[in-house]
């Protein structure tokens, strides 16, 4: 007799990585679109967010490396709060409903840039 449960699980296990990759790509596309729209709507604020993210990320990565921040979710939350604090000090008003998503996208981008820069072999940087 054919074990349909086993066949179903096998198919599910084979298809799941493809579906996960497609969903991730789609979500990243939506996040990038939201960030571009925000940059067009409020370029000065977007520049301040990106600028703050660039220096906050290495600090957060160091805190995470030293064990002061336990995991990636906490690191992102810490970075988002630090950027929000910088914006508050500069008296920059941002829509509270969208700020975490926008700042989170900026943090993700800065984190990727930081990790790419940090992974360059010595002597490979062009000045």
SULZISUL-V880938 format. One record per residue. N is the residue number from 1. RES is the residue in one letter. SS is DSSP state (A for helix, B for strand, O for the rest). PHI is phi as a letter, one per 30 degrees, with the letter a starting at -180 (none if undefined). PSI is psi in radians with two decimals (NA if undefined). Layout:
BEGIN
n:N res:RES ss:SS phi:PHI psi:PSI
n:N res:RES ss:SS phi:PHI psi:PSI
END
This chain:
BEGIN
n:1 res:X ss:O phi:none psi:2.50
n:2 res:X ss:O phi:d psi:2.30
n:3 res:X ss:O phi:c psi:1.63
n:4 res:X ss:A phi:d psi:-0.51
n:5 res:X ss:A phi:d psi:-0.78
n:6 res:X ss:A phi:d psi:-0.72
n:7 res:X ss:A phi:d psi:-0.78
n:8 res:X ss:A phi:d psi:-0.76
n:9 res:X ss:A phi:d psi:-0.69
n:10 res:X ss:A phi:d psi:-0.79
n:11 res:X ss:A phi:d psi:-0.78
n:12 res:X ss:A phi:e psi:-0.77
n:13 res:X ss:A phi:d psi:-0.56
n:14 res:X ss:A phi:d psi:-0.63
n:15 res:X ss:A phi:d psi:-0.49
n:16 res:X ss:A phi:e psi:-0.83
n:17 res:X ss:A phi:d psi:-0.66
n:18 res:X ss:A phi:d psi:-0.78
n:19 res:X ss:A phi:d psi:-0.71
n:20 res:X ss:A phi:d psi:-0.74
n:21 res:X ss:A phi:d psi:-0.74
n:22 res:X ss:A phi:d psi:-0.75
n:23 res:X ss:A phi:d psi:-0.74
n:24 res:X ss:A phi:d psi:-0.80
n:25 res:X ss:A phi:d psi:-0.73
n:26 res:X ss:A phi:d psi:-0.78
n:27 res:X ss:A phi:d psi:-0.70
n:28 res:X ss:A phi:d psi:-0.64
n:29 res:X ss:A phi:d psi:-0.74
n:30 res:X ss:A phi:d psi:-0.72
n:31 res:X ss:A phi:d psi:-0.74
n:32 res:X ss:A phi:d psi:-0.69
n:33 res:X ss:A phi:d psi:-0.76
n:34 res:X ss:A phi:d psi:-0.71
n:35 res:X ss:A phi:d psi:-0.75
n:36 res:X ss:A phi:d psi:-0.75
n:37 res:X ss:A phi:d psi:-0.71
n:38 res:X ss:A phi:d psi:-0.72
n:39 res:X ss:A phi:d psi:-0.69
n:40 res:X ss:A phi:d psi:-0.68
n:41 res:X ss:A phi:d psi:-0.69
n:42 res:X ss:O phi:b psi:1.24
n:43 res:X ss:A phi:d psi:-0.63
n:44 res:X ss:A phi:d psi:-0.75
n:45 res:X ss:A phi:d psi:-0.72
n:46 res:X ss:A phi:d psi:-0.68
n:47 res:X ss:A phi:d psi:-0.71
n:48 res:X ss:A phi:d psi:-0.71
n:49 res:X ss:A phi:d psi:-0.86
n:50 res:X ss:A phi:d psi:-0.70
n:51 res:X ss:A phi:d psi:-0.78
n:52 res:X ss:A phi:d psi:-0.70
n:53 res:X ss:A phi:d psi:-0.62
n:54 res:X ss:A phi:d psi:-0.64
n:55 res:X ss:A phi:c psi:-0.39
n:56 res:X ss:A phi:d psi:-0.68
n:57 res:X ss:A phi:e psi:-0.86
n:58 res:X ss:A phi:d psi:-0.62
n:59 res:X ss:A phi:d psi:-0.81
n:60 res:X ss:A phi:d psi:-0.74
n:61 res:X ss:A phi:d psi:-0.69
n:62 res:X ss:A phi:d psi:-0.75
n:63 res:X ss:A phi:d psi:-0.70
n:64 res:X ss:A phi:d psi:-0.75
n:65 res:X ss:A phi:d psi:-0.64
n:66 res:X ss:O phi:d psi:-0.03
n:67 res:X ss:O phi:i psi:0.03
n:68 res:X ss:O phi:d psi:-0.43
n:69 res:X ss:O phi:c psi:2.16
n:70 res:X ss:O phi:d psi:-0.63
n:71 res:X ss:O phi:a psi:3.13
n:72 res:X ss:A phi:d psi:-0.70
n:73 res:X ss:A phi:d psi:-0.76
n:74 res:X ss:A phi:d psi:-0.64
n:75 res:X ss:A phi:d psi:-0.77
n:76 res:X ss:A phi:d psi:-0.76
n:77 res:X ss:A phi:d psi:-0.72
n:78 res:X ss:A phi:d psi:-0.77
n:79 res:X ss:A phi:d psi:-0.75
n:80 res:X ss:A phi:d psi:-0.79
n:81 res:X ss:A phi:d psi:-0.69
n:82 res:X ss:A phi:d psi:-0.72
n:83 res:X ss:A phi:d psi:-0.72
n:84 res:X ss:A phi:d psi:-0.66
n:85 res:X ss:A phi:d psi:-0.72
n:86 res:X ss:A phi:d psi:-0.79
n:87 res:X ss:A phi:d psi:-0.70
n:88 res:X ss:A phi:d psi:-0.72
n:89 res:X ss:A phi:d psi:-0.65
n:90 res:X ss:O phi:d psi:0.07
n:91 res:X ss:O phi:h psi:0.72
n:92 res:X ss:O phi:c psi:2.14
n:93 res:X ss:O phi:c psi:2.28
n:94 res:X ss:O phi:b psi:2.51
n:95 res:X ss:O phi:e psi:2.06
n:96 res:X ss:A phi:d psi:-0.54
n:97 res:X ss:A phi:d psi:-0.52
n:98 res:X ss:A phi:c psi:-0.20
n:99 res:X ss:A phi:d psi:-0.75
n:100 res:X ss:A phi:d psi:-0.72
n:101 res:X ss:A phi:d psi:-0.80
n:102 res:X ss:A phi:d psi:-0.82
n:103 res:X ss:A phi:d psi:-0.69
n:104 res:X ss:A phi:d psi:-0.73
n:105 res:X ss:A phi:d psi:-0.71
n:106 res:X ss:A phi:d psi:-0.71
n:107 res:X ss:A phi:d psi:-0.77
n:108 res:X ss:A phi:e psi:-0.79
n:109 res:X ss:A phi:d psi:-0.78
n:110 res:X ss:A phi:d psi:-0.65
n:111 res:X ss:A phi:d psi:-0.76
n:112 res:X ss:A phi:d psi:-0.77
n:113 res:X ss:A phi:d psi:-0.77
n:114 res:X ss:A phi:d psi:-0.80
n:115 res:X ss:A phi:d psi:-0.68
n:116 res:X ss:A phi:d psi:-0.76
n:117 res:X ss:A phi:d psi:-0.72
n:118 res:X ss:A phi:d psi:-0.37
n:119 res:X ss:O phi:c psi:-0.06
n:120 res:X ss:O phi:d psi:2.33
n:121 res:X ss:O phi:d psi:2.60
n:122 res:X ss:O phi:e psi:2.42
n:123 res:X ss:O phi:i psi:-0.09
n:124 res:X ss:O phi:c psi:-0.12
n:125 res:X ss:O phi:d psi:2.32
n:126 res:X ss:O phi:c psi:2.21
n:127 res:X ss:O phi:c psi:NA
END
